[in-house]
Amino acid sequence: MTNQELKIEQKREGGKLFCKLTGWLDPNTSPKLLEQVDTSEVNSLTFDMSDVEYVFSSGLRAFLVFQKMIEGRGGTMKLINVPEQIAFIFEDTGLDELLEVKE
């Protein structure tokens, strides 16, 4: 398998953080997501998934970590513009019950 990249664009407005993700969330790129997205002082976190090609289990775990951090301070997290094939991964694993996932 070739090494897939992950691009993260972030925009912060007060306590809201918007992250546009492009590429793959796999064992090589998921640590980058956890390292580069700073949720300090954030109570609303949105990930735009429209350009995400695939999410491996390590990517699912990263979203659960963010969810726990944000909910721990009474905030909310959502995944928007989730491609159908990726939404299926969340549904198949039951994570659509724990995370707000919108196609």
KOLGU-4560 file (N, C-alpha, C; in nm, 3 decimals, padded with zeros to 5 digits):
<recs>
<n_xx: 00.085 n_yy: -00.119 n_zz: 00.000 ca_xx: 00.000 ca_yy: 00.000 ca_zz: 00.000 c_xx: 00.089 c_yy: 00.124 c_zz: 00.000 mol: A seq: 1 type: MET>
<n_xx: 00.049 n_yy: 00.221 n_zz: -00.078 ca_xx: 00.125 ca_yy: 00.346 ca_zz: -00.081 c_xx: 00.096 c_yy: 00.427 c_zz: 00.043 mol: A seq: 2 type: THR>
<n_xx: 00.186 n_yy: 00.516 n_zz: 00.076 ca_xx: 00.170 ca_yy: 00.601 ca_zz: 00.194 c_xx: 00.074 c_yy: 00.714 c_zz: 00.159 mol: A seq: 3 type: ASN>
<n_xx: -00.042 n_yy: 00.714 n_zz: 00.221 ca_xx: -00.142 ca_yy: 00.817 ca_zz: 00.198 c_xx: -00.118 c_yy: 00.934 c_zz: 00.293 mol: A seq: 4 type: GLN>
<n_xx: -00.151 n_yy: 01.051 n_zz: 00.247 ca_xx: -00.131 ca_yy: 01.172 ca_zz: 00.327 c_xx: -00.262 c_yy: 01.220 c_zz: 00.389 mol: A seq: 5 type: GLU>
<n_xx: -00.250 n_yy: 01.303 n_zz: 00.491 ca_xx: -00.364 ca_yy: 01.368 ca_zz: 00.552 c_xx: -00.334 c_yy: 01.516 c_zz: 00.559 mol: A seq: 6 type: LEU>
<n_xx: -00.426 n_yy: 01.596 n_zz: 00.506 ca_xx: -00.414 ca_yy: 01.741 ca_zz: 00.513 c_xx: -00.521 c_yy: 01.791 c_zz: 00.611 mol: A seq: 7 type: LYS>
<n_xx: -00.482 n_yy: 01.883 n_zz: 00.699 ca_xx: -00.573 ca_yy: 01.937 ca_zz: 00.800 c_xx: -00.574 c_yy: 02.089 c_zz: 00.788 mol: A seq: 8 type: ILE>
<n_xx: -00.688 n_yy: 02.145 n_zz: 00.755 ca_xx: -00.705 ca_yy: 02.291 ca_zz: 00.753 c_xx: -00.792 c_yy: 02.328 c_zz: 00.872 mol: A seq: 9 type: GLU>
<n_xx: -00.745 n_yy: 02.423 n_zz: 00.954 ca_xx: -00.818 ca_yy: 02.460 ca_zz: 01.074 c_xx: -00.857 c_yy: 02.607 c_zz: 01.074 mol: A seq: 10 type: GLN>
<n_xx: -00.979 n_yy: 02.634 n_zz: 01.119 ca_xx: -01.026 ca_yy: 02.771 ca_zz: 01.137 c_xx: -01.089 c_yy: 02.779 c_zz: 01.276 mol: A seq: 11 type: LYS>
<n_xx: -01.045 n_yy: 02.877 n_zz: 01.353 ca_xx: -01.095 ca_yy: 02.894 ca_zz: 01.489 c_xx: -01.167 c_yy: 03.028 c_zz: 01.502 mol: A seq: 12 type: ARG>
<n_xx: -01.286 n_yy: 03.021 n_zz: 01.560 ca_xx: -01.362 ca_yy: 03.143 ca_zz: 01.590 c_xx: -01.409 c_yy: 03.131 c_zz: 01.734 mol: A seq: 13 type: GLU>
<n_xx: -01.343 n_yy: 03.201 n_zz: 01.823 ca_xx: -01.377 ca_yy: 03.191 ca_zz: 01.964 c_xx: -01.364 c_yy: 03.047 c_zz: 02.012 mol: A seq: 14 type: GLY>
<n_xx: -01.471 n_yy: 02.992 n_zz: 02.068 ca_xx: -01.470 ca_yy: 02.855 ca_zz: 02.118 c_xx: -01.507 c_yy: 02.751 c_zz: 02.015 mol: A seq: 15 type: GLY>
<n_xx: -01.513 n_yy: 02.792 n_zz: 01.887 ca_xx: -01.549 ca_yy: 02.699 ca_zz: 01.780 c_xx: -01.427 c_yy: 02.669 c_zz: 01.694 mol: A seq: 16 type: LYS>
<n_xx: -01.408 n_yy: 02.541 n_zz: 01.665 ca_xx: -01.298 ca_yy: 02.500 ca_zz: 01.579 c_xx: -01.356 c_yy: 02.417 c_zz: 01.464 mol: A seq: 17 type: LEU>
<n_xx: -01.321 n_yy: 02.456 n_zz: 01.341 ca_xx: -01.365 ca_yy: 02.388 ca_zz: 01.220 c_xx: -01.242 c_yy: 02.329 c_zz: 01.153 mol: A seq: 18 type: PHE>
<n_xx: -01.244 n_yy: 02.200 n_zz: 01.126 ca_xx: -01.130 ca_yy: 02.132 ca_zz: 01.063 c_xx: -01.175 c_yy: 02.063 c_zz: 00.936 mol: A seq: 19 type: CYS>
<n_xx: -01.113 n_yy: 02.099 n_zz: 00.824 ca_xx: -01.139 ca_yy: 02.032 ca_zz: 00.697 c_xx: -01.028 c_yy: 01.930 c_zz: 00.677 mol: A seq: 20 type: LYS>
<n_xx: -01.067 n_yy: 01.805 n_zz: 00.663 ca_xx: -00.971 ca_yy: 01.697 ca_zz: 00.646 c_xx: -00.971 c_yy: 01.650 c_zz: 00.502 mol: A seq: 21 type: LEU>
<n_xx: -00.852 n_yy: 01.620 n_zz: 00.451 ca_xx: -00.837 ca_yy: 01.569 ca_zz: 00.315 c_xx: -00.740 c_yy: 01.451 c_zz: 00.319 mol: A seq: 22 type: THR>
<n_xx: -00.780 n_yy: 01.339 n_zz: 00.259 ca_xx: -00.690 ca_yy: 01.224 ca_zz: 00.250 c_xx: -00.738 c_yy: 01.105 c_zz: 00.330 mol: A seq: 23 type: GLY>
<n_xx: -00.643 n_yy: 01.035 n_zz: 00.391 ca_xx: -00.669 ca_yy: 00.911 ca_zz: 00.463 c_xx: -00.644 c_yy: 00.929 c_zz: 00.612 mol: A seq: 24 type: TRP>
<n_xx: -00.726 n_yy: 00.865 n_zz: 00.693 ca_xx: -00.702 ca_yy: 00.854 ca_zz: 00.837 c_xx: -00.666 c_yy: 00.708 c_zz: 00.863 mol: A seq: 25 type: LEU>
<n_xx: -00.537 n_yy: 00.684 n_zz: 00.876 ca_xx: -00.488 ca_yy: 00.548 ca_zz: 00.894 c_xx: -00.386 c_yy: 00.547 c_zz: 01.008 mol: A seq: 26 type: ASP>
<n_xx: -00.323 n_yy: 00.432 n_zz: 01.036 ca_xx: -00.228 ca_yy: 00.428 ca_zz: 01.148 c_xx: -00.111 c_yy: 00.526 c_zz: 01.134 mol: A seq: 27 type: PRO>
<n_xx: -00.079 n_yy: 00.567 n_zz: 01.012 ca_xx: 00.031 ca_yy: 00.662 ca_zz: 00.992 c_xx: -00.013 c_yy: 00.807 c_zz: 01.008 mol: A seq: 28 type: ASN>
<n_xx: -00.138 n_yy: 00.837 n_zz: 00.974 ca_xx: -00.183 ca_yy: 00.977 ca_zz: 00.975 c_xx: -00.267 c_yy: 01.015 c_zz: 01.097 mol: A seq: 29 type: THR>
<n_xx: -00.329 n_yy: 00.918 n_zz: 01.162 ca_xx: -00.414 ca_yy: 00.950 ca_zz: 01.278 c_xx: -00.337 c_yy: 01.019 c_zz: 01.391 mol: A seq: 30 type: SER>
<n_xx: -00.211 n_yy: 00.979 n_zz: 01.420 ca_xx: -00.136 ca_yy: 01.053 ca_zz: 01.523 c_xx: -00.118 c_yy: 01.200 c_zz: 01.487 mol: A seq: 31 type: PRO>
<n_xx: -00.102 n_yy: 01.230 n_zz: 01.357 ca_xx: -00.090 ca_yy: 01.369 ca_zz: 01.312 c_xx: -00.216 c_yy: 01.447 c_zz: 01.346 mol: A seq: 32 type: LYS>
<n_xx: -00.332 n_yy: 01.384 n_zz: 01.325 ca_xx: -00.459 ca_yy: 01.449 ca_zz: 01.357 c_xx: -00.465 c_yy: 01.481 c_zz: 01.506 mol: A seq: 33 type: LEU>
<n_xx: -00.431 n_yy: 01.384 n_zz: 01.589 ca_xx: -00.435 ca_yy: 01.403 ca_zz: 01.734 c_xx: -00.335 c_yy: 01.509 c_zz: 01.780 mol: A seq: 34 type: LEU>
<n_xx: -00.220 n_yy: 01.517 n_zz: 01.715 ca_xx: -00.116 ca_yy: 01.614 ca_zz: 01.752 c_xx: -00.148 c_yy: 01.755 c_zz: 01.706 mol: A seq: 35 type: GLU>
<n_xx: -00.203 n_yy: 01.769 n_zz: 01.586 ca_xx: -00.216 ca_yy: 01.901 ca_zz: 01.526 c_xx: -00.345 c_yy: 01.975 c_zz: 01.558 mol: A seq: 36 type: GLN>
<n_xx: -00.449 n_yy: 01.902 n_zz: 01.598 ca_xx: -00.575 ca_yy: 01.967 ca_zz: 01.630 c_xx: -00.576 c_yy: 01.999 c_zz: 01.779 mol: A seq: 37 type: VAL>
<n_xx: -00.566 n_yy: 02.128 n_zz: 01.810 ca_xx: -00.561 ca_yy: 02.176 ca_zz: 01.948 c_xx: -00.702 c_yy: 02.213 c_zz: 01.992 mol: A seq: 38 type: ASP>
<n_xx: -00.757 n_yy: 02.134 n_zz: 02.083 ca_xx: -00.895 ca_yy: 02.158 ca_zz: 02.127 c_xx: -00.901 c_yy: 02.239 c_zz: 02.257 mol: A seq: 39 type: THR>
<n_xx: -00.788 n_yy: 02.294 n_zz: 02.300 ca_xx: -00.793 ca_yy: 02.375 ca_zz: 02.422 c_xx: -00.884 c_yy: 02.496 c_zz: 02.398 mol: A seq: 40 type: SER>
<n_xx: -00.968 n_yy: 02.523 n_zz: 02.496 ca_xx: -01.063 ca_yy: 02.635 ca_zz: 02.491 c_xx: -01.165 c_yy: 02.620 c_zz: 02.377 mol: A seq: 41 type: GLU>
<n_xx: -01.188 n_yy: 02.497 n_zz: 02.332 ca_xx: -01.286 ca_yy: 02.471 ca_zz: 02.226 c_xx: -01.406 c_yy: 02.400 c_zz: 02.287 mol: A seq: 42 type: VAL>
<n_xx: -01.527 n_yy: 02.451 n_zz: 02.259 ca_xx: -01.647 ca_yy: 02.381 ca_zz: 02.305 c_xx: -01.734 c_yy: 02.336 c_zz: 02.189 mol: A seq: 43 type: ASN>
<n_xx: -01.692 n_yy: 02.367 n_zz: 02.066 ca_xx: -01.761 ca_yy: 02.319 ca_zz: 01.947 c_xx: -01.657 c_yy: 02.280 c_zz: 01.844 mol: A seq: 44 type: SER>
<n_xx: -01.655 n_yy: 02.152 n_zz: 01.809 ca_xx: -01.556 ca_yy: 02.100 ca_zz: 01.715 c_xx: -01.629 c_yy: 02.035 c_zz: 01.599 mol: A seq: 45 type: LEU>
<n_xx: -01.597 n_yy: 02.080 n_zz: 01.477 ca_xx: -01.659 ca_yy: 02.026 ca_zz: 01.357 c_xx: -01.550 c_yy: 01.978 c_zz: 01.262 mol: A seq: 46 type: THR>
<n_xx: -01.566 n_yy: 01.855 n_zz: 01.214 ca_xx: -01.476 ca_yy: 01.800 ca_zz: 01.113 c_xx: -01.553 c_yy: 01.789 c_zz: 00.982 mol: A seq: 47 type: PHE>
<n_xx: -01.504 n_yy: 01.857 n_zz: 00.878 ca_xx: -01.560 ca_yy: 01.844 ca_zz: 00.743 c_xx: -01.488 c_yy: 01.726 c_zz: 00.677 mol: A seq: 48 type: ASP>
<n_xx: -01.564 n_yy: 01.623 n_zz: 00.646 ca_xx: -01.506 ca_yy: 01.498 ca_zz: 00.596 c_xx: -01.522 c_yy: 01.481 c_zz: 00.445 mol: A seq: 49 type: MET>
<n_xx: -01.566 n_yy: 01.587 n_zz: 00.375 ca_xx: -01.600 ca_yy: 01.573 ca_zz: 00.233 c_xx: -01.486 c_yy: 01.521 c_zz: 00.146 mol: A seq: 50 type: SER>
<n_xx: -01.361 n_yy: 01.548 n_zz: 00.184 ca_xx: -01.246 ca_yy: 01.503 ca_zz: 00.104 c_xx: -01.166 c_yy: 01.391 c_zz: 00.170 mol: A seq: 51 type: ASP>
<n_xx: -01.227 n_yy: 01.323 n_zz: 00.266 ca_xx: -01.161 ca_yy: 01.208 ca_zz: 00.329 c_xx: -01.191 c_yy: 01.086 c_zz: 00.244 mol: A seq: 52 type: VAL>
<n_xx: -01.085 n_yy: 01.013 n_zz: 00.208 ca_xx: -01.101 ca_yy: 00.898 ca_zz: 00.120 c_xx: -01.127 c_yy: 00.769 c_zz: 00.195 mol: A seq: 53 type: GLU>
<n_xx: -01.067 n_yy: 00.754 n_zz: 00.314 ca_xx: -01.088 ca_yy: 00.631 ca_zz: 00.391 c_xx: -01.053 c_yy: 00.656 c_zz: 00.537 mol: A seq: 54 type: TYR>
<n_xx: -01.121 n_yy: 00.584 n_zz: 00.626 ca_xx: -01.095 ca_yy: 00.593 ca_zz: 00.769 c_xx: -01.070 c_yy: 00.452 c_zz: 00.822 mol: A seq: 55 type: VAL>
<n_xx: -00.950 n_yy: 00.429 n_zz: 00.874 ca_xx: -00.917 ca_yy: 00.302 ca_zz: 00.938 c_xx: -00.957 c_yy: 00.310 c_zz: 01.085 mol: A seq: 56 type: PHE>
<n_xx: -00.945 n_yy: 00.201 n_zz: 01.157 ca_xx: -00.984 ca_yy: 00.197 ca_zz: 01.298 c_xx: -00.910 c_yy: 00.300 c_zz: 01.382 mol: A seq: 57 type: SER>
<n_xx: -00.785 n_yy: 00.329 n_zz: 01.347 ca_xx: -00.709 ca_yy: 00.430 ca_zz: 01.422 c_xx: -00.771 c_yy: 00.569 c_zz: 01.405 mol: A seq: 58 type: SER>
<n_xx: -00.831 n_yy: 00.595 n_zz: 01.291 ca_xx: -00.901 ca_yy: 00.721 ca_zz: 01.268 c_xx: -01.029 c_yy: 00.728 c_zz: 01.349 mol: A seq: 59 type: GLY>
<n_xx: -01.100 n_yy: 00.616 n_zz: 01.356 ca_xx: -01.221 ca_yy: 00.611 ca_zz: 01.438 c_xx: -01.185 c_yy: 00.640 c_zz: 01.584 mol: A seq: 60 type: LEU>
<n_xx: -01.076 n_yy: 00.581 n_zz: 01.630 ca_xx: -01.030 ca_yy: 00.602 ca_zz: 01.767 c_xx: -00.999 c_yy: 00.749 c_zz: 01.792 mol: A seq: 61 type: ARG>
<n_xx: -00.935 n_yy: 00.814 n_zz: 01.696 ca_xx: -00.901 ca_yy: 00.956 ca_zz: 01.711 c_xx: -01.028 c_yy: 01.040 c_zz: 01.732 mol: A seq: 62 type: ALA>
<n_xx: -01.134 n_yy: 01.010 n_zz: 01.656 ca_xx: -01.259 ca_yy: 01.085 ca_zz: 01.672 c_xx: -01.320 c_yy: 01.061 c_zz: 01.810 mol: A seq: 63 type: PHE>
<n_xx: -01.308 n_yy: 00.939 n_zz: 01.860 ca_xx: -01.358 ca_yy: 00.909 ca_zz: 01.994 c_xx: -01.280 c_yy: 00.986 c_zz: 02.101 mol: A seq: 64 type: LEU>
<n_xx: -01.149 n_yy: 01.000 n_zz: 02.081 ca_xx: -01.066 ca_yy: 01.077 ca_zz: 02.175 c_xx: -01.112 c_yy: 01.223 c_zz: 02.176 mol: A seq: 65 type: VAL>
<n_xx: -01.131 n_yy: 01.282 n_zz: 02.058 ca_xx: -01.178 ca_yy: 01.421 ca_zz: 02.050 c_xx: -01.317 c_yy: 01.435 c_zz: 02.113 mol: A seq: 66 type: PHE>
<n_xx: -01.405 n_yy: 01.340 n_zz: 02.085 ca_xx: -01.540 ca_yy: 01.343 ca_zz: 02.140 c_xx: -01.536 c_yy: 01.346 c_zz: 02.293 mol: A seq: 67 type: GLN>
<n_xx: -01.453 n_yy: 01.260 n_zz: 02.349 ca_xx: -01.443 ca_yy: 01.252 ca_zz: 02.495 c_xx: -01.390 c_yy: 01.384 c_zz: 02.554 mol: A seq: 68 type: LYS>
<n_xx: -01.289 n_yy: 01.442 n_zz: 02.489 ca_xx: -01.233 ca_yy: 01.569 ca_zz: 02.537 c_xx: -01.338 c_yy: 01.680 c_zz: 02.533 mol: A seq: 69 type: MET>
<n_xx: -01.407 n_yy: 01.693 n_zz: 02.420 ca_xx: -01.504 ca_yy: 01.801 ca_zz: 02.402 c_xx: -01.625 c_yy: 01.782 c_zz: 02.494 mol: A seq: 70 type: ILE>
<n_xx: -01.677 n_yy: 01.660 n_zz: 02.500 ca_xx: -01.792 ca_yy: 01.635 ca_zz: 02.587 c_xx: -01.756 c_yy: 01.654 c_zz: 02.734 mol: A seq: 71 type: GLU>
<n_xx: -01.630 n_yy: 01.627 n_zz: 02.768 ca_xx: -01.585 ca_yy: 01.643 ca_zz: 02.906 c_xx: -01.597 c_yy: 01.786 c_zz: 02.956 mol: A seq: 72 type: GLY>
<n_xx: -01.597 n_yy: 01.880 n_zz: 02.864 ca_xx: -01.614 ca_yy: 02.020 ca_zz: 02.904 c_xx: -01.750 c_yy: 02.075 c_zz: 02.861 mol: A seq: 73 type: ARG>
<n_xx: -01.842 n_yy: 01.984 n_zz: 02.833 ca_xx: -01.979 ca_yy: 02.025 ca_zz: 02.801 c_xx: -01.999 c_yy: 02.072 c_zz: 02.658 mol: A seq: 74 type: GLY>
<n_xx: -01.904 n_yy: 02.043 n_zz: 02.572 ca_xx: -01.914 ca_yy: 02.088 ca_zz: 02.433 c_xx: -01.969 c_yy: 01.981 c_zz: 02.341 mol: A seq: 75 type: GLY>
<n_xx: -01.967 n_yy: 02.012 n_zz: 02.211 ca_xx: -02.019 ca_yy: 01.920 ca_zz: 02.111 c_xx: -01.919 c_yy: 01.902 c_zz: 01.997 mol: A seq: 76 type: THR>
<n_xx: -01.924 n_yy: 01.785 n_zz: 01.937 ca_xx: -01.842 ca_yy: 01.755 ca_zz: 01.820 c_xx: -01.930 c_yy: 01.691 c_zz: 01.715 mol: A seq: 77 type: MET>
<n_xx: -01.905 n_yy: 01.727 n_zz: 01.588 ca_xx: -01.978 ca_yy: 01.662 ca_zz: 01.480 c_xx: -01.890 c_yy: 01.643 c_zz: 01.359 mol: A seq: 78 type: LYS>
<n_xx: -01.927 n_yy: 01.543 n_zz: 01.280 ca_xx: -01.861 ca_yy: 01.513 ca_zz: 01.154 c_xx: -01.963 c_yy: 01.546 c_zz: 01.046 mol: A seq: 79 type: LEU>
<n_xx: -01.925 n_yy: 01.634 n_zz: 00.953 ca_xx: -02.019 ca_yy: 01.675 ca_zz: 00.848 c_xx: -01.966 c_yy: 01.638 c_zz: 00.710 mol: A seq: 80 type: ILE>
<n_xx: -02.055 n_yy: 01.636 n_zz: 00.614 ca_xx: -02.021 ca_yy: 01.605 ca_zz: 00.474 c_xx: -01.946 c_yy: 01.471 c_zz: 00.464 mol: A seq: 81 type: ASN>
<n_xx: -01.993 n_yy: 01.374 n_zz: 00.541 ca_xx: -01.928 ca_yy: 01.243 ca_zz: 00.544 c_xx: -01.969 c_yy: 01.165 c_zz: 00.420 mol: A seq: 82 type: VAL>
<n_xx: -01.870 n_yy: 01.125 n_zz: 00.337 ca_xx: -01.904 ca_yy: 01.046 ca_zz: 00.218 c_xx: -01.975 c_yy: 00.916 c_zz: 00.257 mol: A seq: 83 type: PRO>
<n_xx: -02.064 n_yy: 00.871 n_zz: 00.171 ca_xx: -02.147 ca_yy: 00.755 ca_zz: 00.201 c_xx: -02.065 c_yy: 00.632 c_zz: 00.242 mol: A seq: 84 type: GLU>
<n_xx: -01.955 n_yy: 00.605 n_zz: 00.170 ca_xx: -01.876 ca_yy: 00.486 ca_zz: 00.201 c_xx: -01.809 c_yy: 00.497 c_zz: 00.338 mol: A seq: 85 type: GLN>
<n_xx: -01.783 n_yy: 00.619 n_zz: 00.384 ca_xx: -01.723 ca_yy: 00.638 ca_zz: 00.517 c_xx: -01.833 c_yy: 00.638 c_zz: 00.624 mol: A seq: 86 type: ILE>
<n_xx: -01.947 n_yy: 00.694 n_zz: 00.592 ca_xx: -02.060 ca_yy: 00.689 ca_zz: 00.686 c_xx: -02.095 c_yy: 00.543 c_zz: 00.716 mol: A seq: 87 type: ALA>
<n_xx: -02.082 n_yy: 00.457 n_zz: 00.615 ca_xx: -02.110 ca_yy: 00.315 ca_zz: 00.635 c_xx: -02.015 c_yy: 00.255 c_zz: 00.740 mol: A seq: 88 type: PHE>
<n_xx: -01.890 n_yy: 00.298 n_zz: 00.741 ca_xx: -01.793 ca_yy: 00.248 ca_zz: 00.841 c_xx: -01.840 c_yy: 00.284 c_zz: 00.981 mol: A seq: 89 type: ILE>
<n_xx: -01.886 n_yy: 00.408 n_zz: 00.999 ca_xx: -01.936 ca_yy: 00.450 ca_zz: 01.130 c_xx: -02.060 c_yy: 00.370 c_zz: 01.168 mol: A seq: 90 type: PHE>
<n_xx: -02.149 n_yy: 00.346 n_zz: 01.072 ca_xx: -02.271 ca_yy: 00.269 ca_zz: 01.098 c_xx: -02.237 c_yy: 00.124 c_zz: 01.130 mol: A seq: 91 type: GLU>
<n_xx: -02.147 n_yy: 00.066 n_zz: 01.052 ca_xx: -02.110 ca_yy: -00.075 ca_zz: 01.067 c_xx: -02.046 c_yy: -00.103 c_zz: 01.203 mol: A seq: 92 type: ASP>
<n_xx: -01.973 n_yy: -00.005 n_zz: 01.255 ca_xx: -01.906 ca_yy: -00.022 ca_zz: 01.385 c_xx: -01.993 c_yy: 00.024 c_zz: 01.502 mol: A seq: 93 type: THR>
<n_xx: -02.108 n_yy: 00.085 n_zz: 01.471 ca_xx: -02.196 ca_yy: 00.135 ca_zz: 01.576 c_xx: -02.155 c_yy: 00.271 c_zz: 01.629 mol: A seq: 94 type: GLY>
<n_xx: -02.051 n_yy: 00.329 n_zz: 01.573 ca_xx: -02.003 ca_yy: 00.459 ca_zz: 01.622 c_xx: -02.096 c_yy: 00.574 c_zz: 01.584 mol: A seq: 95 type: LEU>
<n_xx: -02.185 n_yy: 00.550 n_zz: 01.488 ca_xx: -02.283 ca_yy: 00.654 ca_zz: 01.455 c_xx: -02.380 c_yy: 00.676 c_zz: 01.571 mol: A seq: 96 type: ASP>
<n_xx: -02.382 n_yy: 00.583 n_zz: 01.666 ca_xx: -02.464 ca_yy: 00.599 ca_zz: 01.787 c_xx: -02.393 c_yy: 00.688 c_zz: 01.889 mol: A seq: 97 type: GLU>
<n_xx: -02.260 n_yy: 00.695 n_zz: 01.883 ca_xx: -02.180 ca_yy: 00.772 ca_zz: 01.978 c_xx: -02.139 c_yy: 00.908 c_zz: 01.924 mol: A seq: 98 type: LEU>
<n_xx: -02.125 n_yy: 00.917 n_zz: 01.793 ca_xx: -02.077 ca_yy: 01.039 ca_zz: 01.728 c_xx: -02.187 c_yy: 01.097 c_zz: 01.640 mol: A seq: 99 type: LEU>
<n_xx: -02.188 n_yy: 01.230 n_zz: 01.627 ca_xx: -02.283 ca_yy: 01.293 ca_zz: 01.535 c_xx: -02.221 c_yy: 01.291 c_zz: 01.396 mol: A seq: 100 type: GLU>
<n_xx: -02.277 n_yy: 01.209 n_zz: 01.308 ca_xx: -02.225 ca_yy: 01.189 ca_zz: 01.172 c_xx: -02.332 c_yy: 01.231 c_zz: 01.074 mol: A seq: 101 type: VAL>
<n_xx: -02.298 n_yy: 01.330 n_zz: 00.987 ca_xx: -02.394 ca_yy: 01.379 ca_zz: 00.887 c_xx: -02.335 c_yy: 01.365 c_zz: 00.748 mol: A seq: 102 type: LYS>
<n_xx: -02.412 n_yy: 01.302 n_zz: 00.659 ca_xx: -02.367 ca_yy: 01.288 ca_zz: 00.520 c_xx: -02.385 c_yy: 01.417 c_zz: 00.446 mol: A seq: 103 type: GLU>
</recs>
